[in-house]
Protein backbone atom coordinates (compact mmCIF):
# COMPACT_ATOMS: atom_id res chain seq x y z
CA UNK A 1 0.00 0.00 0.00
CA UNK A 2 1.05 3.61 -0.52
CA UNK A 3 0.38 6.87 1.24
CA UNK A 4 -1.16 9.58 -0.96
CA UNK A 5 0.22 13.12 -0.64
CA UNK A 6 -1.90 15.29 1.59
CA UNK A 7 -3.54 12.31 3.32
CA UNK A 8 -2.61 10.80 6.64
CA UNK A 9 -4.27 7.43 5.91
CA UNK A 10 -3.09 4.55 3.76
CA UNK A 11 -5.03 3.99 0.55
CA UNK A 12 -4.81 1.49 -2.29
CA UNK A 13 -3.41 2.95 -5.54
CA UNK A 14 -6.27 3.67 -7.97
CA UNK A 15 -6.74 1.28 -10.89
CA UNK A 16 -5.94 2.53 -14.37
CA UNK A 17 -9.56 2.09 -15.45
CA UNK A 18 -10.80 4.18 -12.53
CA UNK A 19 -8.18 6.82 -13.29
CA UNK A 20 -9.21 6.94 -16.95
CA UNK A 21 -12.87 7.35 -15.99
CA UNK A 22 -11.93 10.18 -13.64
CA UNK A 23 -9.90 11.90 -16.37
CA UNK A 24 -12.70 11.53 -18.91
CA UNK A 25 -15.17 13.04 -16.45
CA UNK A 26 -12.87 15.99 -15.78
CA UNK A 27 -12.42 16.67 -19.52
CA UNK A 28 -16.18 16.49 -20.14
CA UNK A 29 -16.69 18.88 -17.25
CA UNK A 30 -14.22 21.35 -18.75
CA UNK A 31 -15.98 21.28 -22.13
CA UNK A 32 -19.39 21.81 -20.53
CA UNK A 33 -18.18 24.70 -18.37
CA UNK A 34 -16.53 26.41 -21.33
CA UNK A 35 -19.64 26.18 -23.52
CA UNK A 36 -21.94 27.44 -20.77
CA UNK A 37 -19.56 30.27 -19.89
CA UNK A 38 -19.38 31.67 -23.43
CA UNK A 39 -22.60 30.77 -25.21
CA UNK A 40 -25.43 31.24 -22.73
CA UNK A 41 -27.04 34.11 -20.80
CA UNK A 42 -25.26 36.82 -18.83
CA UNK A 43 -25.65 35.35 -15.34
CA UNK A 44 -24.73 31.84 -16.38
CA UNK A 45 -21.68 33.25 -18.15
CA UNK A 46 -20.58 34.92 -14.92
CA UNK A 47 -21.18 31.92 -12.69
CA UNK A 48 -20.31 28.99 -14.96
CA UNK A 49 -16.55 28.87 -14.35
CA UNK A 50 -16.45 29.40 -10.55
CA UNK A 51 -19.48 27.20 -9.87
CA UNK A 52 -18.27 24.62 -12.37
CA UNK A 53 -14.85 24.54 -10.70
CA UNK A 54 -16.45 23.84 -7.31
CA UNK A 55 -18.50 21.00 -8.80
CA UNK A 56 -15.54 19.48 -10.63
CA UNK A 57 -13.34 19.61 -7.52
CA UNK A 58 -16.12 18.08 -5.43
CA UNK A 59 -16.72 15.36 -8.03
CA UNK A 60 -13.01 14.56 -8.27
CA UNK A 61 -12.73 14.30 -4.51
CA UNK A 62 -15.71 11.93 -4.39
CA UNK A 63 -13.99 9.91 -7.12
CA UNK A 64 -10.91 9.56 -4.90
CA UNK A 65 -8.57 12.36 -5.99
CA UNK A 66 -6.61 13.46 -2.92
CA UNK A 67 -5.95 17.04 -1.79
CA UNK A 68 -2.25 16.35 -2.27
CA UNK A 69 -2.89 15.37 -5.90
CA UNK A 70 -4.72 18.67 -6.37
CA UNK A 71 -1.76 20.52 -4.84
CA UNK A 72 -3.33 22.10 -1.78
CA UNK A 73 -2.28 19.98 1.15
CA UNK A 74 -0.74 22.01 3.97
CA UNK A 75 2.85 21.05 3.20
CA UNK A 76 2.42 21.79 -0.50
CA UNK A 77 0.94 25.22 0.14
CA UNK A 78 3.96 26.07 2.29
CA UNK A 79 6.29 24.84 -0.44
CA UNK A 80 4.81 27.29 -2.94
CA UNK A 81 5.12 30.53 -0.94
CA UNK A 82 8.59 31.60 -2.13
CA UNK A 83 7.79 30.87 -5.76
CA UNK A 84 4.47 32.71 -5.46
CA UNK A 85 6.11 35.89 -4.18
CA UNK A 86 8.86 35.71 -6.80
CA UNK A 87 6.30 35.27 -9.61
CA UNK A 88 4.39 38.42 -8.63
CA UNK A 89 7.58 40.50 -8.35
CA UNK A 90 8.94 39.36 -11.71
CA UNK A 91 5.67 39.94 -13.60
CA UNK A 92 5.25 43.39 -12.03
CA UNK A 93 8.76 44.36 -13.14
CA UNK A 94 8.31 43.09 -16.71
CA UNK A 95 4.91 44.75 -17.20
CA UNK A 96 6.17 48.03 -15.75
CA UNK A 97 9.04 48.10 -18.24
CA UNK A 98 6.77 47.15 -21.16
CA UNK A 99 4.23 49.89 -20.34
CA UNK A 100 7.01 52.46 -19.97
CA UNK A 101 8.26 51.76 -23.53
CA UNK A 102 6.10 53.48 -26.19
CA UNK A 103 6.69 50.71 -28.74
CA UNK A 104 5.11 48.06 -26.51
CA UNK A 105 2.63 50.28 -24.65
CA UNK A 106 0.01 49.99 -27.40
CA UNK A 107 -0.41 46.26 -26.74
CA UNK A 108 -1.69 47.03 -23.24
CA UNK A 109 -4.45 49.39 -24.35
CA UNK A 110 -7.34 47.02 -23.87
CA UNK A 111 -10.77 48.73 -23.91
CA UNK A 112 -11.87 46.65 -20.94
CA UNK A 113 -9.40 48.34 -18.61
CA UNK A 114 -9.40 51.91 -19.86
CA UNK A 115 -10.65 52.99 -16.42
CA UNK A 116 -8.49 52.66 -13.31
CA UNK A 117 -11.58 51.73 -11.29
CA UNK A 118 -12.41 48.94 -13.72
CA UNK A 119 -8.83 47.70 -13.54
CA UNK A 120 -8.85 47.61 -9.72
CA UNK A 121 -12.21 45.85 -9.60
CA UNK A 122 -11.02 43.33 -12.15
CA UNK A 123 -7.67 42.71 -10.43
CA UNK A 124 -9.04 42.07 -6.94
CA UNK A 125 -12.53 40.70 -7.58
CA UNK A 126 -13.33 39.41 -11.06
CA UNK A 127 -9.91 38.07 -12.08
CA UNK A 128 -9.30 36.02 -8.91
CA UNK A 129 -12.87 34.78 -8.46
CA UNK A 130 -13.93 34.26 -12.08
CA UNK A 131 -10.64 33.35 -13.71
CA UNK A 132 -7.55 32.58 -11.64
CA UNK A 133 -8.83 30.45 -8.77
CA UNK A 134 -11.37 28.45 -10.81
CA UNK A 135 -8.96 27.84 -13.71
CA UNK A 136 -6.07 26.86 -11.47
CA UNK A 137 -8.19 24.42 -9.49
CA UNK A 138 -9.57 23.02 -12.76
CA UNK A 139 -6.34 22.77 -14.76
CA UNK A 140 -3.27 22.70 -12.49
CA UNK A 141 -5.29 21.12 -9.69
CA UNK A 142 -7.84 18.52 -10.78
CA UNK A 143 -6.82 18.02 -14.43
CA UNK A 144 -3.10 17.83 -13.74
CA UNK A 145 -3.68 15.58 -10.75
CA UNK A 146 -5.86 13.30 -12.88
CA UNK A 147 -3.34 13.27 -15.74
CA UNK A 148 -0.53 12.27 -13.39
CA UNK A 149 -2.43 9.06 -12.63
CA UNK A 150 -2.50 8.02 -16.28
CA UNK A 151 0.44 9.63 -18.09
CA UNK A 152 4.11 10.41 -17.58
CA UNK A 153 5.22 13.76 -16.20
CA UNK A 154 6.16 15.09 -19.66
CA UNK A 155 2.90 13.96 -21.26
CA UNK A 156 0.92 15.39 -18.35
CA UNK A 157 2.47 18.83 -18.80
CA UNK A 158 1.98 18.74 -22.58
CA UNK A 159 -1.64 17.60 -22.51
CA UNK A 160 -2.49 20.04 -19.73
CA UNK A 161 -0.96 22.93 -21.69
CA UNK A 162 -2.86 21.95 -24.87
CA UNK A 163 -6.15 21.77 -22.96
CA UNK A 164 -5.51 25.18 -21.42
CA UNK A 165 -4.82 26.68 -24.85
CA UNK A 166 -8.02 25.22 -26.32
CA UNK A 167 -9.97 26.46 -23.29
CA UNK A 168 -9.27 30.02 -24.51
CA UNK A 169 -10.65 29.65 -28.03
CA UNK A 170 -14.11 30.91 -27.06
CA UNK A 171 -12.83 33.83 -24.99
CA UNK A 172 -10.53 35.04 -27.80
CA UNK A 173 -13.22 35.35 -30.50
CA UNK A 174 -13.31 39.15 -30.21
CA UNK A 175 -9.70 39.63 -29.18
CA UNK A 176 -8.48 41.86 -32.02
CA UNK A 177 -11.54 44.12 -32.08
CA UNK A 178 -10.99 45.18 -28.47
CA UNK A 179 -7.24 45.75 -28.56
CA UNK A 180 -5.76 48.71 -30.44
CA UNK A 181 -2.31 47.20 -30.83
CA UNK A 182 -3.55 43.88 -32.23
CA UNK A 183 -6.24 45.37 -34.47
CA UNK A 184 -3.69 47.83 -35.85
CA UNK A 185 -1.42 44.96 -36.92
CA UNK A 186 -3.89 42.23 -37.84
CA UNK A 187 -6.99 44.25 -38.66
CA UNK A 188 -10.45 43.56 -37.26
CA UNK A 189 -11.72 41.37 -40.13
CA UNK A 190 -12.03 37.58 -40.34
CA UNK A 191 -8.33 37.06 -41.06
CA UNK A 192 -7.33 39.15 -38.08
CA UNK A 193 -9.78 37.29 -35.85
CA UNK A 194 -8.49 33.87 -36.94
CA UNK A 195 -4.88 34.86 -36.45
CA UNK A 196 -5.79 36.42 -33.11
CA UNK A 197 -7.49 33.20 -31.97
CA UNK A 198 -4.55 31.04 -33.05
CA UNK A 199 -2.15 33.43 -31.34
CA UNK A 200 -4.22 33.33 -28.16
CA UNK A 201 -4.29 29.52 -28.17
CA UNK A 202 -0.53 29.29 -28.65
CA UNK A 203 0.17 31.95 -26.01
CA UNK A 204 -2.18 30.44 -23.43
CA UNK A 205 -0.91 26.92 -24.15
CA UNK A 206 2.61 28.18 -23.46
CA UNK A 207 1.34 29.88 -20.31
CA UNK A 208 -0.34 26.62 -19.34
CA UNK A 209 2.96 24.80 -19.83
CA UNK A 210 4.75 27.27 -17.56
CA UNK A 211 2.00 27.13 -14.94
CA UNK A 212 1.92 23.35 -15.10
CA UNK A 213 5.70 23.15 -14.75
CA UNK A 214 5.53 25.48 -11.77
CA UNK A 215 2.92 23.25 -10.15
CA UNK A 216 5.09 20.23 -10.92
CA UNK A 217 8.28 21.89 -9.67
CA UNK A 218 6.81 23.07 -6.37
CA UNK A 219 4.09 20.37 -5.99
CA UNK A 220 1.94 23.33 -4.90
CA UNK A 221 -1.09 24.98 -6.46
CA UNK A 222 -0.20 28.25 -4.72
CA UNK A 223 2.69 29.07 -7.05
CA UNK A 224 0.72 28.85 -10.35
CA UNK A 225 -2.19 30.70 -8.71
CA UNK A 226 0.13 33.60 -7.88
CA UNK A 227 1.73 33.67 -11.35
CA UNK A 228 -1.65 33.42 -13.10
CA UNK A 229 -3.07 36.24 -10.97
CA UNK A 230 -0.01 38.41 -11.60
CA UNK A 231 -0.17 37.94 -15.38
CA UNK A 232 -3.84 38.95 -15.47
CA UNK A 233 -4.09 41.52 -12.68
CA UNK A 234 -0.81 43.32 -13.31
CA UNK A 235 -1.71 43.31 -17.00
CA UNK A 236 -4.99 45.04 -16.11
CA UNK A 237 -3.08 47.66 -14.13
CA UNK A 238 -0.70 48.07 -17.05
CA UNK A 239 -3.64 48.64 -19.41
CA UNK A 240 -5.11 51.32 -17.14
CA UNK A 241 -1.75 53.09 -16.93
CA UNK A 242 -1.17 52.77 -20.69
CA UNK A 243 -4.44 54.59 -21.44
CA UNK A 244 -3.26 57.56 -19.40
CA UNK A 245 0.17 57.84 -21.03
CA UNK A 246 0.86 59.44 -24.39
CA UNK A 247 1.03 57.16 -27.41
C-alpha positions, 0 to 999 in steps of 0.5 A: 500500500502507498500513502497519498500526498496530503492524506494521513491514511493509507489507501490502495493505488487507484486502478488505471480504469478508474483513473481513466474514468476520472480523467474523462469526467474531468475533460467532459466537465471542462468542455461543458463549463466552457460552452456554458460560460461563453454561449449562454445568458449573462448570469450563467456566463458569470457563474459557470466557471467558478461554480463549475470549478467547485462542482468538478473539484467536489466530483473529483474528490468523491472519485478519490482524488486526494488534496495532495494530488490537487496541490493544496495539502498544507505542506504543498501550500507552504512549499509554494510561498517563495515561488508565489512571491517571486512570480508576482515580483517578476511579472510586475517588473516586466509589465512596468518596463513594457508599459514604460516603452512606447513601442510596446505600450500599445499592446496594453491598451485594452478597452476593458481596462481603460478605467483605473476603477475597472482595472482595480475591480477586475484585479481584486474581484473578477480576475481572482474569483472568475478566472484565476482560482477556478482555472487553477483548481480546474487545470493545475489542480484537478486536471493535472492531478488526474493526468498524473495518474495516467500519463508520464510527467512530460505527457501530463504537462503537454496535454495540460498545456494543450487543454488550457490553450483550447480552453481560450478559443471561445474567450478570444473570439473578439480579441483583435476588435478590443485591442488597439495594438492587435487590431492595428497589426492584424486588422479587425476582419475575419483574417485578423480574428483567426490569427488572433485566436490562433495566437491566443491559443498558442500563447495560453498553451505556453502559459499553461505549460509554464503554470503546469511546470511550476505546479510540478516543480513546487508540488503546490497549487499556490505558485501557479495561482500567484503567477496566473493572478499576476499575469492577469491583474498586473496586465490590467493595471498596465492597461489602465496606466497605458491609457493615461500615457501618451502614445 
